[in-house]
Structures are given as C-alpha cells and as structure tokens.
C-alpha cells in the first residue's frame, strides 16, 4: 500500500516518510493538449531501481547508469489511473511507495512533468 502525497511535498522537495526526496519540474505546453509526458530522472547518488506506474502500466523506470526515462500517454487514460512512485526495497523487491492524492487537480494535459528522485 502506498503513501498518499500532497503535490506541495514534491514542489518543496520535502523529505518523504521513507526518507526519499523527489522534486518536480513542470513544463507547460511541452506536448499536445491530449497527451501528458512523465519523466523520471535519478539524482547523482541514487542507483537502486525506481519506477512510475499508472495503475497496471509501467511508465518509466531507471536504475544505475540508466538514470533517465520518459513516457507519453493520453491524458484521458492517465486521469483514470492511480499514478504511483515505486522503488526497490529489501532484496530489491519493487515496492509501491507514494501516490499523489490530488493528481487530476494538479497534473494537466499538454504538460511535461520531470520527477527527479534526489535521495532514497
């Protein structure tokens, strides 16, 4: 079960309950209005596996030297799914960690969202 985050926790780069820090940068109008772009980037000291899922769809995943991953999807599809940050935990098991409680209020079609996993 994942922990629900408030968007401001990402904007303010707060330390999250499991000790992570994830920052977000929004680029308005980066893609067509019916799409949304999600980008995951690992910070310089982060090497363990990280990923983003939209319900059953894996959008982005990074590990070690693969420190950048991007995906575009239809915004209507995105709105119908729960967006979740995952990470490798004990024994490398991929574990859902955080979801954005108000994602449909803050994440809009046409925008690109760069999530930088700065600390784990």
GINORJO-V627167 format. One record per pair of residues at least 12 apart in sequence whose C-alpha atoms are under 8 Angstrom apart, sorted by the first residue. I is the first residue (numbers start at 1). GAP is how many residues later the second one is. D is the distance in whole Angstrom. If there is no record, write none. Layout:
BEGIN
i=I gap=GAP d=D
i=I gap=GAP d=D
END
This chain:
BEGIN
i=1 gap=95 d=7
i=1 gap=96 d=7
i=2 gap=82 d=8
i=2 gap=94 d=5
i=2 gap=95 d=5
i=2 gap=96 d=5
i=2 gap=97 d=6
i=3 gap=94 d=6
i=3 gap=95 d=5
i=3 gap=96 d=6
i=4 gap=94 d=6
i=4 gap=95 d=5
i=4 gap=96 d=6
i=4 gap=97 d=5
i=5 gap=93 d=6
i=5 gap=94 d=6
i=5 gap=95 d=5
i=5 gap=96 d=6
i=6 gap=94 d=6
i=6 gap=95 d=6
i=6 gap=96 d=7
i=7 gap=93 d=6
i=7 gap=94 d=8
i=7 gap=95 d=7
i=7 gap=96 d=8
i=7 gap=99 d=7
i=10 gap=12 d=6
i=10 gap=13 d=5
i=10 gap=14 d=6
i=11 gap=12 d=6
i=11 gap=13 d=6
i=11 gap=14 d=8
i=18 gap=102 d=8
i=19 gap=100 d=7
i=19 gap=101 d=6
i=20 gap=97 d=8
i=20 gap=98 d=7
i=20 gap=99 d=5
i=20 gap=100 d=4
i=21 gap=96 d=6
i=21 gap=97 d=5
i=21 gap=98 d=5
i=21 gap=99 d=7
i=22 gap=93 d=6
i=22 gap=94 d=6
i=22 gap=95 d=4
i=22 gap=96 d=6
i=22 gap=97 d=7
i=23 gap=92 d=6
i=23 gap=93 d=5
i=23 gap=94 d=7
i=23 gap=95 d=7
i=24 gap=89 d=7
i=24 gap=90 d=6
i=24 gap=91 d=5
i=24 gap=92 d=6
i=25 gap=88 d=6
i=25 gap=89 d=5
i=25 gap=90 d=7
i=26 gap=85 d=7
i=26 gap=86 d=6
i=26 gap=87 d=5
i=26 gap=88 d=6
i=27 gap=84 d=6
i=27 gap=85 d=5
i=27 gap=86 d=7
i=28 gap=82 d=7
i=28 gap=83 d=5
i=28 gap=84 d=7
i=29 gap=81 d=5
i=29 gap=82 d=5
i=29 gap=83 d=8
i=30 gap=80 d=6
i=30 gap=81 d=5
i=30 gap=82 d=6
i=31 gap=78 d=8
i=31 gap=79 d=5
i=31 gap=80 d=6
i=31 gap=81 d=7
i=32 gap=77 d=8
i=32 gap=78 d=5
i=33 gap=42 d=8
i=33 gap=76 d=5
i=33 gap=77 d=4
i=33 gap=78 d=8
i=34 gap=40 d=6
i=34 gap=41 d=5
i=34 gap=42 d=7
i=34 gap=75 d=6
i=34 gap=76 d=6
i=35 gap=37 d=7
i=35 gap=38 d=6
i=35 gap=39 d=4
i=35 gap=40 d=5
i=35 gap=74 d=5
i=35 gap=75 d=6
i=35 gap=76 d=8
i=36 gap=36 d=6
i=36 gap=37 d=6
i=36 gap=38 d=6
i=36 gap=39 d=5
i=36 gap=42 d=8
i=36 gap=72 d=7
i=36 gap=73 d=5
i=36 gap=74 d=6
i=36 gap=75 d=6
i=36 gap=76 d=6
i=37 gap=33 d=7
i=37 gap=34 d=6
i=37 gap=35 d=4
i=37 gap=36 d=7
i=37 gap=73 d=8
i=37 gap=74 d=6
i=37 gap=75 d=4
i=37 gap=76 d=6
i=38 gap=21 d=7
i=38 gap=22 d=8
i=38 gap=32 d=6
i=38 gap=33 d=5
i=38 gap=34 d=6
i=38 gap=74 d=6
i=38 gap=75 d=5
i=38 gap=76 d=6
i=38 gap=77 d=8
i=39 gap=21 d=7
i=39 gap=29 d=7
i=39 gap=30 d=6
i=39 gap=31 d=4
i=39 gap=32 d=6
i=39 gap=73 d=7
i=39 gap=74 d=6
i=39 gap=75 d=5
i=39 gap=76 d=6
i=40 gap=12 d=8
i=40 gap=20 d=6
i=40 gap=21 d=7
i=40 gap=22 d=7
i=40 gap=27 d=8
i=40 gap=28 d=6
i=40 gap=29 d=5
i=40 gap=30 d=6
i=40 gap=74 d=6
i=40 gap=75 d=5
i=40 gap=76 d=6
i=40 gap=77 d=7
i=41 gap=21 d=7
i=41 gap=26 d=5
i=41 gap=27 d=4
i=41 gap=28 d=7
i=41 gap=73 d=7
i=41 gap=74 d=6
i=41 gap=75 d=5
i=41 gap=76 d=6
i=42 gap=20 d=7
i=42 gap=21 d=8
i=42 gap=25 d=5
i=42 gap=26 d=7
i=42 gap=74 d=6
i=42 gap=75 d=5
i=42 gap=76 d=6
i=43 gap=24 d=8
i=43 gap=73 d=6
i=43 gap=74 d=6
i=43 gap=75 d=4
i=43 gap=76 d=7
i=44 gap=74 d=7
i=45 gap=73 d=8
i=45 gap=74 d=7
i=46 gap=18 d=8
i=46 gap=71 d=7
i=46 gap=72 d=7
i=46 gap=73 d=6
i=46 gap=74 d=7
i=47 gap=16 d=5
i=47 gap=17 d=4
i=47 gap=18 d=8
i=47 gap=20 d=8
i=48 gap=15 d=5
i=48 gap=16 d=6
i=48 gap=39 d=7
i=48 gap=40 d=6
i=49 gap=12 d=7
i=49 gap=13 d=6
i=49 gap=14 d=4
i=49 gap=15 d=7
i=49 gap=38 d=6
i=49 gap=39 d=5
i=49 gap=43 d=8
i=49 gap=45 d=8
i=50 gap=12 d=5
i=50 gap=13 d=6
i=50 gap=35 d=8
i=50 gap=36 d=6
i=50 gap=37 d=4
i=50 gap=38 d=6
i=51 gap=34 d=6
i=51 gap=35 d=5
i=51 gap=36 d=6
i=52 gap=31 d=7
i=52 gap=32 d=6
i=52 gap=33 d=5
i=52 gap=34 d=6
i=53 gap=29 d=8
i=53 gap=30 d=6
i=53 gap=31 d=5
i=53 gap=32 d=7
i=53 gap=33 d=7
i=54 gap=24 d=7
i=54 gap=27 d=5
i=54 gap=28 d=5
i=54 gap=29 d=4
i=54 gap=30 d=6
i=55 gap=26 d=5
i=55 gap=27 d=5
i=55 gap=28 d=6
i=55 gap=29 d=7
i=59 gap=12 d=6
i=75 gap=33 d=8
i=75 gap=34 d=5
i=79 gap=25 d=6
i=82 gap=17 d=7
i=83 gap=16 d=6
i=83 gap=17 d=7
i=83 gap=20 d=8
i=84 gap=12 d=7
i=84 gap=13 d=7
i=84 gap=14 d=6
i=84 gap=15 d=4
i=84 gap=16 d=7
i=85 gap=12 d=6
i=85 gap=13 d=5
i=85 gap=14 d=6
i=86 gap=12 d=7
END
